[in-house]
Amino acid sequence: MYSPHDMPVLPVALARDTIIECIFEMRFKAAHAGIADLLPGIVFGKNPDRFKNVMTLPLGQVPRLVREQNAQLNAQFKYMPTTTLEGAQARMMFGDHSVAVSFVKPYAGWTKVKPMILEFMKTVLETNLTGVPERYGLKYVNLLKEGSDPFDLGQTRVQIELGDFPRRVGAPVAVHAEIDLNGCIAIVDVATGGKVTIPGRGEETGVVIAVDTVRNAVGSDAITELQDALETLHETEKAVFFGLIDESALQKLGPRYPTAN
């Protein structure tokens, strides 16, 4: 079994960063009705320099009563955001049972992103509107462009066989799988020929690797638990992502390793 003690030394950064977006999400069991309407104003009031616009998302245009009375809609969209706060460095999204914060390219690095997550989530938790946290999740979306073309799966250590049949050259491939590691579940999606839109840069194509690492909440003191949860989620996500990258592709990205004390 793969344990934290077996993990190799992982890079702390890449000279050619692959991160397109980083999203942290916190889900709640028994949130106060209407938190998606109440929290944006509270968070904005405490962070007026970080957020500029409040926007209602498409799901937010569907009346809450309709969503709650329709069992299918409620199950499908229970954790989906209805309102968002837009800022230069971060975007926060609020739903009836979840709050998330997103950081897009250029990624500022974990040492800067983690304190912002803690600050924003502490503001949310101190309102006592959320109820008890149910789950924490940290998702990174990466784009690899080190192959011969956007469909080159050889940049990764993902191997696909279709019996004795060869895959068609230039045809997209999509893989969805889950990994148990460090008490977390890492939900992995790999797609060749993926297209992403990067603000200020337009559209880029390559192999998309998304790792969504989730862990159930277990303690009653969410603010204290969040510190440990974030580190565990981050280290687990890194282990999975770098474990999926081919060594030659990794060297092209310019890995930077922690310096010895």
Secondary structure, DSSP 8 states (H G I E B T S, - for coil): ---GGG-----SEESS--EEEEEEEEEESS--TTHHHHHHHHHHHH-TTT--EEEE-GGGGS-HHHHHH-HHHHHHHTT-EEEEEE-SS-EEEEESSEEEEEEESS---HHHHHHHHHHHHHHHHTTT-S-SEEEEEEEEEEEE--SSSTT-GGGBS----BTTB---TT---EEEEEEEETTEEEEEEEEEEEEEEETTTEEEEEEEEEEEEEEE---S-HHHHHHHHHHHHHHHHHHHHHHTB-HHHHHHT-EE-----
